[in-house]
Amino acid sequence: MTEVAVENVDILIVGAGPVGLTLHKALAAGGRKSMIIDRRPSGAAQDDPRALALSHGARQLLEQIDSWPTRAATPIETIHISQKEGFGRTLIEREDYHLPALGYVVRYRDLAAALTRNLATDALLAETGLIESRPDADGVTVTLQHAGARRTLRTRLLVHAEGTPADDPAVTVSDYAQHAVICEVTPVFANGAGHNKRAWERFTPDGPLALLPLGDEFSIVFTLPPAKADAVMALDDDAFIGALQAQFGGRMSFAKPGKRSRFPLFLRLRDTLVSGNEVWIGNTAQTLHPVSGQGFNLGIRDAWQLAEILLADGISEASLARYAGSRLLDRQGSAFFTDKIVRAFSNDFGPLKLARGLGLLALDLCPPARHFVAKRMIWGARAWP
Ligand SMILES: Cc1cc2nc3c(=O)[nH]c(=O)nc-3n(C[C@H](O)[C@H](O)[C@H](O)COP(=O)(O)OP(=O)(O)OC[C@H]3O[C@@H](n4cnc5c(N)ncnc54)[C@H](O)[C@@H]3O)c2cc1C
């Protein structure tokens, strides 16, 4: 293994996922250079199977850095929320919020492509992993692994955007004992209509089932206990459609399921967002259950807020402390909101089922309560408290 000389970098971002890329581009838009590294080969994000529901607020931020994937985004005009084998349902409609859409569904790969468009050629170092970081009073010394060689860098600020963290004493973990099985399916309606830009969230005792309109298809997030997820992953396509149908009910049928992937689901919360000259943003700071599509929507606000503070006040203990303080309400509120929804809805306990039905009915009949929930999904922190 060869060791090469120390290089200096002002801001080093580890992780070229959508959150790290957003930070890099927001800094560049304000005239500040940063370097971004990723251990994956360039273009690897094209294999990521996820589709993400993005809020209207996320679209506005991505537009400001010329990274909104216009043609690849499917608008959501209504959201239908219900529970399996229980009464009560609520409908959230775009017209009530005077917005072009409640949100948008975008494939991870199309978002990654839009974010890497127009990147400076030397901005992103692919196939480069972070091996070690040694913080001191003025910055961080970082050891990287690239093309079979170790490389040592000095940076004034190390931003961690590596995605979901591994087990670490600084991260509190809560296991939902649920896995998300995801794939794309074609909806089939008796009257021949399409999905009409409607998203569906159906709560079941196994976990939530989400159907997100994506082009002419639905992207589904089918949440199940791990053993049931094993069984569903092993089904042939016809049997898989049967299992999906049984969970969703008879409002529509499904056909042509695409390739299935699965993700174990946890709540992972890092205790502190800043330590010396290191900052954690996006999934590495907080990984949430995908139930209300908050993960990237929260991560982009991390990236944006950090860029705004760095551009205005530079790198200092005070500016980083201000960053950590400014993210408290949004991340705790989003984690609490998501966690409570998963735990309240993922069971078959009779009295809770009744309470959920009454809750959904109340949301439907009471516009202020419905707007409270909808605004948090659309705007995040700007809608708190
Ligand atoms: C099934 C599912 C559905 C979801 N649906 C939604 C949704 O509808 N809406 C929503 O907002 N969010 C959703 N999310 C969450 C969303 O996917 C994440 O919040 C988002 O991808 C986080 O982006 P990130 O950039 O922080 O991390 P990632 O996307 O995980 O990217 C991290 C990057 O860091 C790199 N990396 C890791 N370690 C190193 C290292 N040591 N050195 C160098 N590089 C490294 C990785 O290669 C990767 O490219 C969903 C998640 C799942 C699992």
The ligand as an ORCA input file, in Angstrom:
! r2SCAN-3c Opt
* xyz 0 1
  C     -37.908      1.713      1.288
  C     -37.562      3.174      1.492
  C     -38.417      4.150      1.035
  C     -38.121      5.503      1.256
  N     -39.006      6.454      0.829
  C     -38.751      7.755      1.055
  C     -39.658      8.769      0.616
  O     -40.709      8.470      0.048
  N     -39.329     10.068      0.840
  C     -38.186     10.435      1.492
  O     -37.943     11.642      1.682
  N     -37.300      9.500      1.928
  C     -37.562      8.183      1.733
  N     -36.670      7.233      2.149
  C     -35.428      7.673      2.827
  C     -34.367      8.129      1.828
  O     -34.047      7.059      0.964
  C     -33.119      8.577      2.593
  O     -33.490      9.528      3.576
  C     -32.096      9.230      1.657
  O     -31.682      8.348      0.639
  C     -30.886      9.652      2.494
  O     -29.907     10.214      1.664
  P     -28.397     10.308      2.157
  O     -27.685     11.051      1.071
  O     -28.355     10.798      3.559
  O     -27.901      8.769      2.232
  P     -27.745      7.672      1.096
  O     -28.784      7.861      0.052
  O     -27.709      6.360      1.797
  O     -26.303      7.948      0.465
  C     -25.120      7.757      1.229
  C     -23.896      7.698      0.313
  O     -22.716      7.636      1.127
  C     -21.813      6.669      0.576
  N     -20.923      6.175      1.662
  C     -21.286      5.440      2.752
  N     -20.225      5.193      3.535
  C     -19.153      5.763      2.940
  C     -17.762      5.855      3.288
  N     -17.244      5.304      4.404
  N     -16.932      6.523      2.447
  C     -17.419      7.095      1.318
  N     -18.733      7.039      0.943
  C     -19.599      6.392      1.752
  C     -22.726      5.602     -0.016
  O     -22.047      4.876     -1.029
  C     -23.884      6.462     -0.584
  O     -23.672      6.851     -1.921
  C     -36.938      5.869      1.943
  C     -36.066      4.872      2.400
  C     -36.378      3.536      2.184
  C     -35.431      2.486      2.690
*
